[in-house]
Amino acid sequence: MPQTLEFKDWLADASRQLLDAGITSANLDAELILSHSLNVNRTYLHAHPEQIISTVNLITVNNYLAERLNHKPIAYIVGHKEFYGRKFIVTPATLIPRPESEDIITILKSLIHNPKSTLHLIDIGTGSGCLGITAKLEFPDLDVTLADISSDALKVATLNANSLVADVAMLQSDLLQNYTHKPDIIIANLPYVDQTWDRSPETEYEPAMALFADENGLLIIKELIKQASDKIANNGYLIIEADPDQHQELTEYAKKHSFRPIDKLGYVLSFSANKINA
């Protein structure tokens, strides 16, 4: 690229390069990179298409573009991702929030409305905290704990809780191991990807411990179901995310551990903790 460029010319060239690299969101990503680099919103770019990018800024923006061309996720480049209408800080220590995970909140809203007493909710494998923090902000009376085995992930979750003014507790724990309450609600987006599955190159940048699990991706979720069957309050709820192809096996496994299937939506399954015949 030349030493100076107008916004419109840089965006056109960057979009072309991104498309050539197989990145389908090329136009959007180019705008996000440039607006992040210049600390302006995307509307400003369109309102000032002929504004010149300074030489110093051009170096920065081209470095970000090079990272995206290597399939580094745009969320890690700009440092945040929107989830349920709120902006969450993300780093390579946390999984990037996915739109399909918002269905956990949708199902949660279908299960609880105006609780008459304080309910204890724990978000297992919280990562950035997007699920548990959203639950707290949507239901302020919930007692919410964000749990993760990774101390680095909990640091990011703490930043998000502070930024979004969410009164939640933090807990470093391997699943439910260190949680002392009897949870009424457990929500979890745990690793469910098998190492042999086809996946996008962007996932190479995400923490492996947040993505992959043995036993065709089911090992950690099954361990949570087993732990939850002993700890969850009777008539409590377990809401988990998994690949739809895994749903039937997980449902049968959950039945054997005293859970009754309630609903499924997209990638999300929900169960009630009732004593049933396996």
KEKE-3310 file (N, C-alpha, C; in steps of 0.2 Angstrom, whole numbers, plus 5000, padded with zeros to 4 digits):
npx = (5004:5002:5010:5001:4984:4966:4952:4942:4949:4958:4949:4943:4954:4958:4947:4946:4958:4955:4944:4950:4957:4948:4939:4923:4917:4922:4920:4914:4924:4935:4930:4929:4942:4948:4941:4943:4957:4958:4950:4937:4919:4910:4901:4907:4918:4911:4905:4916:4924:4935:4944:4961:4972:4984:5002:5007:4996:4993:5002:4999:4986:4988:4995:4986:4977:4985:4986:4972:4972:4979:4969:4967:4955:4943:4937:4947:4957:4951:4947:4935:4918:4901:4887:4871:4867:4876:4893:4907:4923:4936:4949:4963:4963:4950:4936:4928:4912:4898:4884:4874:4875:4867:4855:4854:4851:4839:4831:4833:4825:4813:4810:4811:4803:4797:4804:4801:4809:4827:4836:4850:4862:4874:4887:4895:4912:4914:4922:4923:4913:4901:4888:4884:4885:4876:4864:4863:4861:4849:4841:4841:4839:4844:4856:4872:4886:4901:4911:4926:4940:4951:4962:4966:4955:4945:4950:4947:4933:4930:4934:4924:4912:4914:4914:4901:4894:4889:4884:4891:4898:4915:4923:4936:4936:4935:4923:4909:4916:4922:4911:4900:4886:4869:4865:4852:4850:4860:4871:4879:4892:4902:4918:4915:4919:4927:4943:4945:4936:4931:4934:4934:4949:4950:4948:4960:4966:4959:4957:4962:4958:4945:4938:4940:4936:4938:4931:4923:4920:4912:4916:4918:4906:4898:4903:4900:4886:4885:4891:4882:4870:4871:4872:4863:4848:4832:4821:4828:4837:4846:4856:4863:4875:4878:4884:4871:4871:4875:4865:4856:4863:4867:4855:4850:4860:4859:4846:4849:4854:4845:4839:4826:4822:4818:4817:4824:4834:4841:4858:4856:4852:4840:4836:4827:4829:4823:4818:4818:4813:4826)
npy = (4994:5012:5026:5035:5035:5037:5035:5028:5021:5013:5005:4998:4991:4983:4976:4968:4961:4953:4946:4938:4930:4922:4926:4929:4940:4952:4966:4971:4968:4975:4988:4988:4986:4998:5008:5005:5006:5020:5025:5029:5029:5017:5024:5036:5034:5032:5044:5052:5048:5053:5056:5057:5044:5045:5043:5037:5031:5022:5013:5006:5001:4993:4983:4977:4973:4963:4954:4950:4944:4933:4926:4929:4931:4944:4949:4947:4956:4969:4969:4966:4960:4959:4954:4949:4962:4969:4975:4965:4963:4954:4942:4932:4923:4919:4911:4917:4925:4918:4920:4910:4906:4915:4909:4902:4912:4915:4903:4903:4914:4909:4900:4906:4919:4929:4927:4921:4920:4922:4915:4904:4905:4898:4900:4890:4887:4901:4910:4924:4929:4932:4925:4923:4936:4943:4936:4940:4954:4954:4948:4955:4951:4938:4928:4927:4917:4917:4905:4897:4887:4893:4906:4917:4918:4922:4934:4942:4941:4947:4961:4963:4962:4973:4983:4983:4984:4974:4964:4951:4936:4929:4913:4902:4887:4869:4864:4861:4859:4868:4875:4880:4882:4876:4875:4883:4885:4880:4886:4883:4884:4874:4866:4857:4852:4840:4835:4831:4836:4846:4863:4881:4891:4902:4897:4892:4902:4903:4898:4882:4874:4878:4875:4861:4844:4827:4810:4812:4825:4826:4823:4833:4839:4829:4825:4837:4835:4824:4829:4839:4832:4828:4840:4850:4859:4852:4851:4861:4869:4864:4871:4869:4871:4863:4853:4851:4838:4830:4831:4820:4810:4816:4819:4807:4803:4812:4809:4797:4802:4808:4819:4828:4831:4847:4857:4862:4873:4878:4876:4873:4864:4861:4856:4849:4846:4832:4818:4804:4790:4781)
npz = (5000:4997:5005:5011:5012:5007:5017:5010:5000:5007:5014:5003:4997:5008:5010:4999:5000:5011:5007:4997:5006:5010:5020:5024:5030:5025:5022:5033:5043:5039:5041:5055:5059:5054:5061:5074:5075:5073:5083:5081:5076:5065:5057:5056:5047:5035:5033:5031:5019:5011:5019:5025:5030:5042:5041:5053:5058:5048:5048:5060:5057:5046:5052:5060:5050:5044:5054:5054:5042:5044:5050:5063:5075:5074:5085:5095:5090:5091:5104:5110:5111:5106:5115:5118:5117:5124:5127:5128:5135:5128:5128:5122:5132:5134:5128:5113:5114:5106:5095:5096:5109:5116:5116:5128:5138:5133:5135:5149:5153:5149:5159:5172:5180:5189:5202:5219:5229:5233:5221:5217:5205:5195:5184:5174:5169:5164:5157:5148:5155:5150:5150:5163:5168:5160:5164:5177:5175:5168:5177:5191:5204:5206:5214:5208:5203:5195:5188:5185:5179:5175:5180:5173:5164:5173:5178:5166:5166:5178:5175:5165:5173:5182:5173:5167:5178:5186:5200:5204:5210:5210:5206:5207:5201:5197:5188:5198:5209:5220:5224:5236:5239:5236:5221:5212:5199:5185:5173:5158:5146:5140:5135:5120:5108:5097:5094:5081:5073:5059:5058:5059:5054:5063:5076:5080:5088:5099:5117:5120:5130:5132:5122:5117:5121:5127:5122:5111:5112:5123:5137:5147:5149:5153:5165:5172:5172:5180:5192:5195:5197:5210:5218:5214:5218:5221:5208:5202:5189:5174:5162:5146:5133:5118:5104:5091:5086:5097:5106:5109:5115:5126:5132:5135:5144:5154:5159:5166:5177:5185:5179:5170:5154:5147:5137:5121:5111:5097:5099:5113:5127:5140:5157:5170:5188:5193:5202:5193:5183:5176)
capx = (5000:5006:5012:4995:4978:4960:4948:4938:4954:4961:4944:4942:4959:4958:4941:4948:4963:4951:4940:4955:4960:4943:4935:4917:4914:4928:4919:4913:4930:4939:4928:4930:4949:4950:4937:4946:4963:4957:4946:4931:4914:4910:4898:4912:4921:4907:4904:4922:4927:4941:4949:4968:4975:4991:5007:5008:4990:4993:5006:4995:4980:4990:4997:4980:4975:4990:4983:4966:4973:4981:4963:4966:4948:4942:4936:4954:4960:4948:4947:4928:4913:4894:4883:4865:4866:4881:4900:4911:4930:4938:4956:4965:4962:4943:4932:4924:4905:4894:4877:4870:4875:4862:4849:4854:4847:4832:4828:4833:4819:4806:4810:4810:4800:4797:4806:4798:4815:4833:4839:4857:4864:4881:4889:4901:4916:4911:4926:4922:4907:4895:4882:4882:4884:4869:4859:4862:4858:4842:4837:4845:4838:4848:4863:4876:4893:4905:4916:4931:4946:4956:4962:4966:4948:4941:4952:4943:4926:4930:4934:4917:4907:4915:4912:4894:4891:4885:4886:4892:4904:4920:4925:4940:4934:4934:4916:4906:4920:4923:4905:4897:4879:4865:4863:4845:4851:4867:4871:4886:4895:4908:4921:4911:4922:4932:4949:4945:4931:4932:4933:4937:4955:4950:4948:4967:4968:4956:4960:4961:4954:4938:4935:4940:4935:4938:4925:4919:4918:4906:4918:4917:4899:4895:4906:4896:4879:4886:4892:4876:4865:4872:4873:4858:4842:4827:4817:4833:4838:4853:4855:4870:4876:4882:4882:4865:4872:4877:4860:4852:4867:4868:4849:4850:4865:4856:4840:4851:4857:4839:4837:4821:4823:4813:4817:4830:4834:4847:4863:4855:4847:4838:4834:4825:4832:4818:4819:4814:4815:4831)
capy = (5000:5018:5029:5038:5033:5039:5030:5023:5017:5008:5000:4994:4987:4979:4971:4964:4956:4949:4941:4933:4926:4917:4929:4931:4946:4956:4973:4973:4967:4981:4994:4987:4987:5005:5012:5003:5010:5027:5027:5032:5024:5016:5029:5042:5032:5033:5051:5055:5043:5055:5058:5054:5040:5047:5038:5033:5026:5017:5007:5002:4998:4988:4978:4974:4969:4957:4949:4947:4940:4927:4923:4930:4933:4951:4951:4948:4962:4975:4968:4966:4956:4961:4948:4951:4969:4973:4974:4962:4963:4947:4941:4925:4919:4918:4910:4923:4924:4916:4922:4904:4905:4919:4905:4900:4917:4915:4898:4905:4918:4905:4896:4910:4925:4934:4922:4924:4920:4923:4909:4904:4903:4897:4900:4886:4889:4907:4913:4932:4931:4935:4922:4925:4943:4944:4933:4945:4961:4953:4946:4958:4947:4932:4927:4924:4916:4915:4900:4895:4884:4897:4912:4922:4920:4925:4941:4945:4941:4953:4967:4964:4963:4980:4988:4983:4985:4968:4962:4944:4933:4925:4907:4898:4880:4864:4863:4863:4857:4873:4879:4878:4883:4871:4879:4882:4885:4880:4887:4881:4883:4870:4863:4851:4851:4835:4838:4828:4839:4851:4869:4887:4893:4906:4894:4891:4907:4903:4893:4875:4871:4881:4872:4854:4839:4820:4806:4815:4831:4825:4821:4838:4840:4823:4826:4842:4832:4819:4833:4843:4828:4827:4846:4855:4859:4848:4856:4866:4869:4864:4873:4868:4871:4857:4853:4847:4830:4827:4832:4814:4806:4820:4819:4800:4803:4816:4805:4792:4806:4811:4825:4828:4836:4852:4861:4863:4878:4878:4872:4873:4860:4862:4850:4850:4841:4829:4811:4801:4783:4781)
capz = (5000:4997:5012:5013:5009:5010:5021:5005:4996:5012:5015:4997:4996:5014:5009:4993:5003:5016:5003:4994:5011:5012:5025:5021:5033:5023:5022:5040:5047:5037:5044:5062:5060:5053:5066:5080:5075:5073:5088:5078:5075:5058:5054:5054:5041:5029:5033:5029:5015:5008:5024:5024:5036:5043:5041:5059:5059:5043:5050:5065:5054:5042:5056:5062:5044:5043:5059:5052:5036:5046:5053:5070:5076:5074:5092:5098:5087:5093:5111:5113:5107:5108:5117:5121:5116:5128:5125:5133:5134:5127:5126:5120:5138:5135:5121:5110:5114:5100:5095:5098:5116:5118:5118:5135:5141:5131:5139:5156:5153:5149:5165:5178:5178:5195:5208:5225:5234:5230:5217:5216:5199:5194:5177:5175:5163:5162:5152:5148:5160:5146:5151:5170:5169:5157:5168:5183:5173:5166:5183:5196:5211:5206:5216:5203:5204:5189:5190:5179:5181:5173:5184:5168:5162:5179:5177:5161:5169:5183:5171:5162:5178:5184:5167:5166:5185:5188:5206:5204:5214:5206:5210:5203:5202:5192:5188:5204:5215:5225:5225:5242:5239:5232:5215:5209:5191:5183:5166:5156:5139:5141:5129:5117:5101:5097:5090:5074:5069:5055:5061:5056:5057:5069:5082:5083:5092:5106:5122:5118:5136:5132:5116:5116:5126:5124:5121:5105:5115:5129:5143:5153:5150:5156:5172:5175:5174:5186:5198:5196:5200:5218:5221:5212:5222:5218:5204:5199:5181:5171:5155:5144:5126:5115:5096:5091:5085:5104:5111:5110:5119:5132:5135:5139:5150:5160:5162:5170:5183:5188:5176:5166:5149:5147:5131:5117:5107:5094:5102:5120:5131:5147:5161:5177:5192:5197:5202:5187:5181:5171)
cpx = (5004:5006:5006:4989:4971:4956:4945:4943:4956:4955:4943:4947:4959:4953:4943:4953:4960:4947:4944:4957:4954:4938:4929:4914:4919:4926:4918:4920:4935:4937:4929:4937:4951:4947:4941:4953:4963:4953:4940:4925:4914:4906:4902:4916:4917:4905:4910:4926:4934:4946:4956:4970:4982:4996:5008:5002:4990:4997:5002:4989:4982:4993:4991:4977:4979:4987:4977:4967:4976:4975:4963:4959:4947:4941:4942:4958:4957:4947:4940:4924:4906:4891:4877:4864:4871:4888:4904:4918:4932:4946:4957:4964:4955:4941:4928:4916:4902:4887:4873:4870:4869:4855:4849:4850:4840:4828:4828:4826:4813:4805:4809:4808:4801:4798:4804:4804:4821:4835:4846:4859:4871:4882:4896:4905:4914:4915:4926:4917:4901:4888:4880:4881:4877:4864:4858:4859:4851:4838:4841:4844:4841:4854:4867:4883:4895:4910:4920:4937:4952:4956:4962:4959:4944:4944:4948:4936:4925:4930:4927:4912:4908:4913:4905:4890:4886:4888:4886:4898:4908:4922:4930:4938:4934:4927:4913:4910:4920:4916:4901:4889:4876:4862:4855:4845:4859:4867:4878:4887:4902:4911:4917:4914:4927:4937:4949:4940:4934:4930:4936:4944:4956:4951:4955:4969:4965:4959:4958:4956:4947:4935:4935:4939:4936:4931:4920:4916:4913:4909:4917:4910:4896:4897:4902:4889:4880:4887:4885:4870:4865:4871:4867:4852:4837:4823:4821:4833:4845:4852:4862:4869:4880:4880:4876:4866:4874:4871:4857:4856:4867:4861:4848:4854:4862:4850:4843:4854:4851:4838:4831:4822:4817:4812:4824:4829:4840:4852:4862:4850:4846:4835:4831:4827:4826:4820:4815:4817:4820:4829)
cpy = (5006:5021:5032:5036:5036:5033:5025:5019:5012:5003:4995:4989:4981:4974:4966:4958:4951:4944:4936:4928:4921:4920:4932:4938:4952:4963:4975:4973:4973:4987:4994:4988:4994:5009:5011:5007:5017:5030:5031:5027:5023:5021:5035:5040:5033:5040:5055:5051:5046:5058:5054:5050:5042:5041:5033:5028:5021:5011:5003:4998:4993:4982:4974:4970:4963:4952:4946:4942:4933:4923:4924:4933:4941:4953:4952:4954:4968:4975:4967:4962:4958:4954:4951:4959:4973:4971:4971:4962:4955:4947:4934:4920:4916:4916:4916:4921:4923:4918:4916:4903:4910:4915:4902:4905:4917:4909:4900:4909:4915:4901:4900:4916:4930:4929:4925:4924:4921:4916:4910:4901:4903:4896:4896:4887:4896:4911:4921:4934:4933:4932:4924:4932:4945:4942:4938:4951:4960:4951:4948:4954:4941:4933:4923:4923:4914:4911:4898:4892:4888:4904:4918:4924:4924:4933:4945:4946:4947:4960:4968:4965:4970:4985:4988:4983:4980:4965:4954:4942:4929:4919:4903:4890:4875:4862:4865:4861:4861:4877:4876:4878:4877:4875:4878:4882:4885:4881:4886:4881:4880:4868:4857:4849:4845:4837:4836:4832:4845:4858:4875:4888:4898:4903:4892:4896:4907:4897:4886:4872:4873:4878:4864:4849:4832:4817:4810:4822:4831:4824:4826:4839:4835:4823:4831:4839:4828:4823:4836:4838:4827:4834:4851:4854:4855:4853:4861:4865:4869:4866:4873:4869:4865:4857:4849:4840:4827:4827:4825:4810:4810:4819:4812:4800:4807:4813:4800:4796:4810:4818:4824:4833:4840:4855:4860:4869:4879:4873:4871:4868:4862:4856:4852:4844:4838:4821:4807:4793:4783:4778)
cpz = (5000:5004:5015:5009:5012:5013:5015:5002:5001:5013:5009:4996:5002:5013:5004:4996:5007:5012:5000:4999:5013:5018:5023:5024:5031:5024:5029:5044:5045:5040:5052:5063:5059:5059:5073:5080:5076:5079:5086:5077:5067:5054:5052:5048:5035:5028:5030:5024:5012:5013:5024:5031:5036:5043:5047:5060:5054:5045:5055:5061:5049:5046:5059:5056:5043:5048:5057:5046:5038:5051:5061:5071:5077:5081:5096:5096:5090:5101:5114:5108:5110:5110:5121:5122:5121:5125:5130:5131:5133:5126:5124:5126:5138:5128:5119:5110:5107:5101:5098:5105:5119:5120:5125:5139:5139:5135:5146:5157:5153:5155:5171:5176:5184:5201:5215:5231:5230:5227:5216:5210:5198:5187:5177:5168:5160:5157:5153:5153:5156:5148:5158:5171:5166:5161:5174:5181:5170:5172:5189:5203:5211:5210:5211:5204:5197:5191:5184:5182:5180:5177:5179:5165:5167:5179:5172:5163:5174:5180:5168:5167:5181:5179:5166:5173:5187:5195:5206:5208:5209:5210:5205:5205:5196:5192:5194:5210:5221:5227:5231:5243:5235:5227:5213:5201:5190:5175:5164:5148:5140:5135:5126:5110:5102:5092:5083:5070:5065:5058:5057:5058:5062:5075:5085:5088:5099:5110:5121:5124:5136:5126:5116:5122:5123:5124:5116:5108:5121:5136:5149:5154:5154:5164:5175:5177:5180:5192:5200:5199:5207:5221:5220:5217:5218:5214:5201:5192:5179:5164:5152:5136:5124:5107:5096:5090:5092:5108:5113:5116:5126:5136:5139:5145:5156:5163:5167:5177:5186:5185:5171:5160:5148:5140:5127:5112:5104:5097:5110:5122:5138:5150:5168:5182:5196:5197:5197:5187:5175:5164)
residu = (MET:PRO:GLN:THR:LEU:GLU:PHE:LYS:ASP:TRP:LEU:ALA:ASP:ALA:SER:ARG:GLN:LEU:LEU:ASP:ALA:GLY:ILE:THR:SER:ALA:ASN:LEU:ASP:ALA:GLU:LEU:ILE:LEU:SER:HIS:SER:LEU:ASN:VAL:ASN:ARG:THR:TYR:LEU:HIS:ALA:HIS:PRO:GLU:GLN:ILE:ILE:SER:THR:VAL:ASN:LEU:ILE:THR:VAL:ASN:ASN:TYR:LEU:ALA:GLU:ARG:LEU:ASN:HIS:LYS:PRO:ILE:ALA:TYR:ILE:VAL:GLY:HIS:LYS:GLU:PHE:TYR:GLY:ARG:LYS:PHE:ILE:VAL:THR:PRO:ALA:THR:LEU:ILE:PRO:ARG:PRO:GLU:SER:GLU:ASP:ILE:ILE:THR:ILE:LEU:LYS:SER:LEU:ILE:HIS:ASN:PRO:LYS:SER:THR:LEU:HIS:LEU:ILE:ASP:ILE:GLY:THR:GLY:SER:GLY:CYS:LEU:GLY:ILE:THR:ALA:LYS:LEU:GLU:PHE:PRO:ASP:LEU:ASP:VAL:THR:LEU:ALA:ASP:ILE:SER:SER:ASP:ALA:LEU:LYS:VAL:ALA:THR:LEU:ASN:ALA:ASN:SER:LEU:VAL:ALA:ASP:VAL:ALA:MET:LEU:GLN:SER:ASP:LEU:LEU:GLN:ASN:TYR:THR:HIS:LYS:PRO:ASP:ILE:ILE:ILE:ALA:ASN:LEU:PRO:TYR:VAL:ASP:GLN:THR:TRP:ASP:ARG:SER:PRO:GLU:THR:GLU:TYR:GLU:PRO:ALA:MET:ALA:LEU:PHE:ALA:ASP:GLU:ASN:GLY:LEU:LEU:ILE:ILE:LYS:GLU:LEU:ILE:LYS:GLN:ALA:SER:ASP:LYS:ILE:ALA:ASN:ASN:GLY:TYR:LEU:ILE:ILE:GLU:ALA:ASP:PRO:ASP:GLN:HIS:GLN:GLU:LEU:THR:GLU:TYR:ALA:LYS:LYS:HIS:SER:PHE:ARG:PRO:ILE:ASP:LYS:LEU:GLY:TYR:VAL:LEU:SER:PHE:SER:ALA:ASN:LYS:ILE:ASN:ALA)
# end
